[in-house]
């Protein structure tokens, strides 16, 4: 689903960019897809994200009008320094015009600084931190699809108003998790709820047992999963093993996609609450 959004976003950007004088002179655009190729977010981005960018190029119809549009890709390994170094190399040496996707908020914030410094462009559809359009907003970054403010004020507010007024957070210990917990805490509090506790886990964890036991012991009505990708699906699977939902607590997947639910299966995903930015069967257009 996210790759579909990425393709639509890039297609729009290509049509706009093709009309500007800077690109129109040589009719050449180079796109760098900076994503997670091998880690916990590779199912959300990875090779599929690169294919989506290539599809957007084809759909734009610009090749038939004499444009040369190249798409290259790199794995940022979920490391901000790797992402920033790659962005500099692309802009300075390989003459990349626009960097896209950029899954992982820590990486995106680092690349955000690079594109501002180099007066380049980042089209972000992967990173979720709302800091990209608030505290660290620049004219060089465009943030599409979801962000932590939107996720917090949809899932968080809805559950708090529906009676889920006590929360415990299971949070990925990096920029995205911190922003999602912060924004959801604000939304829940505004809706009359309160946060009774929380615990941070390392990115790309395999064992959530100790964290889930703390969440279970808190007796909070809602366990907010302020993480994403493999961390979210693994924590949901292990929560099912502990019987957390059957025991009366609810899980809030603060960033999830329909394919995640399909991979988990109904018995494991039952009772889960989350918000999507795109749904394949919403209308004829989707």
N, C-alpha and C positions, 0 to 999 in steps of 0.2 A: 504494500500500500504506500509506504513512504517513497519507494522508488517511482511510483506513478506520479506522486506529487513533485518529485525532483524533475521528472521529465517535462511535466507541464510548466514548471517554473523556468527551466532552462530554455524551453521552446519560446516562451514569452520574451525572455531576456535576449535571445538571439534575434528575434524580429525587431526588438527595439534597438539593439546594438547595431544591426545592419543598416539602420537609417542614420547613424551618426557619422560625421565627417571623418573622425579618426580611423574608423574601420573601413569606410567606403573607399578610401584611397587605394588600398591594396587588396581589398576583399579577402582578407585572411584573418581568421580568429583561431586562437589556441586555447583550449579549455583544459584545466587540470582538475581531475576528480580526486580529491584528497579524502580518503576514507579508511575504515578499519577492514583490512583484508583477511585477517587471521584471528582476531580476538573475539570478545564477547558480543561485539556489535556487528560482526561480519554478516550475520543473517539479515540485519536491517540495511546494511550498505553493501560493502564488499563488491564482488564481481557484478552483482545485480544492479548496483548503483551506476557502474560504468556503462553497462548495457543500456540502462535507462537514458543516460546522457547521449549515447550514440543514437538511440531511437528518436530523441528530441531533435537532434541535428537532422536526421532524415525527414522527420515530420515538418520541419521548418520550410523545406523546399528551397533553401538557399543554394544548395549545390547546383541545382538546375539553372540558377541565375548567375553562375560563375564564381561562387564563393568557395573558398577552401577552408574547411573547418576541421581541425584535428582535436581529438580527445585523447589525453594521456591520463594515467592513473598512478597513484602511489599509496603505500600503506603507512599511515602515521603511527601505527603500533600503540595507539592510545597514549602517546607520550608527547606533551606539549613542545619539548625541545626538538623532537624529530619533525613534528608538524611545522614548526617555525622555520627550521633549517630547509626543509623541502620547499616551503613557500618562497623563501629567499632565492633558492637555486632556480626554481621555476621562473620567477619574475626577472631576475638579473641575467641568467644565462640562457634559459630555454625560451624566454620571451612569451610566457603564458599570459594571456590577457585577463582571464577570470578563473578563480578557484571556486569549486562547487562541492556540495555535500558537507564535508567537515564534521562528521560524526564525532562526538565527544566534546563536551563543553570546555574542558581544560585546553584541549588542542585549539578549539575555535577561538577562544580568548587570546591565545598566543598568536594565531594567524591574523586575527583582527588587528593586532598591533602592527604586524608586518605590512598588511595591505594599506593601512593608514600611512605608515612611514614611506612606503613606495608609491603611494597614490594609485594603487591597483584596485581590484574588485573582488569581494567574496560574496557569493550567493549561498547563504547557509540554509540548508533544509534538514540538517542532521542534529546539530547541537541544540539543546533546549534552554540553556540559561537565559533568563530575561535580562541579565546584565548587558547582553549584546545590544539591547535597545533601550537601556536605561543608563546605569553607571558608566558603562564603557561603550556607549553608542558613538559611531563614527559615520561620516557620509560615504564611506567606502564599503560598508557591509549592509547587505539586505537580508533580513531574517524572515524566512517563509515558514509556513506550516505551524507547528506547535511551539509554545515556549512555556516556561514554568509558571508564569502568571496565569496564562490561559488554563493550564491543567489544574492549577490550584483552585481557581475560581469557578471551575465546572464541577469536577469530582468532589473537591473539598467542601465547597459551599453546599452542593446538593445533598451530600451525606449528612453534614452537620444539621441542616434544616429538616432532614427526614428522621432525626433522632439520634444520629451517630455523633454525639456531642463530646465524647472523650476519645482522644487519639494517642497512639504510641507510634513513633516513626522508626522504621528500619531504613537507614540512609547510607547510600554509597558515599564513601569518604573522599570526595573530590568536588570540583566546582559545581557540576550538575546537581548532585545530591544535596549539597548545601543550599543551592538556590531553590530547589524544589521543596525542601523542608521549610525554608524561610517563607516562601510565598504561600504554601499551604497552611502553615501556622497562622499567618495573617488572615487568610480567608476563613479558616475554621473559627478563629477568635471573633472575627467580625460577625459571623453567623450565630454567635452565642455559645460556641463550644470551647473546649480547653484541651491543651496538650498535657498529658500526665507523665510523659517520659519519651525516651528515644535511645537508640544505640546506633553507632556507625560501624560499617563493615568495610573491609578492603575491597577495592574494585576487582572484579573477576573472581569472586569467592566461590568455593565449591561446597563448603560446609556452613550452613546457616543455623545449625541446631542451637548453639548457645544464645544467639541473637533472638531466635524465635521463642525460646523458653523465657527470656526476659519479657518479650512482648506478651506472651500468654499470661505470665505472672502479674502483669500490670493491670489486668482486668479491663483494659480499655475496650470500648465497643468497636473501634476501628483501628486496624493496624495499617498504617500508611506506608506503602513501599516506595520510598523515594530513591528508586534506582531504575535500571532499564536493561533491556536485552537479556543475556543469559543470567544475570544476577536476579532479575525479576522472576523469570520462569523457574529457576532453581529454588528460590525462596518460596514460591507458591507450591511447588511439588513437595518440598519438605514440610511446609505448613500443613499440607494434607496428611502427611504421615503422622504428624503430631495431633491430628484431629482438631485443629484450631477452629475451623469454620463450624464443624459439627458441635463444638463446645459452645457456640453462640457468638463468637467474635467474627467480625467481617474483615475481609482484606480489600484494600483500595489499591489497585494497580495504577499508580499515578502517571506512568507512561507505558502504554501497551498498545499492541496492534492485533487485529483479528487473527493473523497467522499464528501469533503467540497462543491464543486461545485454542486454535485448531491443533496445535502441536501438544498442548497440555491434555486435551481431551475433556469431555464434559464432567466426568466424575471428579477430576482434580480442579477444574476451573469453576465449578458450580458455586454460586453465591458471590462471585467476584464482581467488583464494581470498577469501571474505568471509563475514560472518555477517549473517543477516536476523532482525529481531524479529517478522516476520509473513510467512507464506508462503501464498499463495492456495489451494494444493492439498494442504495438510497433512492436513486431515480434512474431514468433512462440514460442520462448523461454519464453516470458512473458505471 
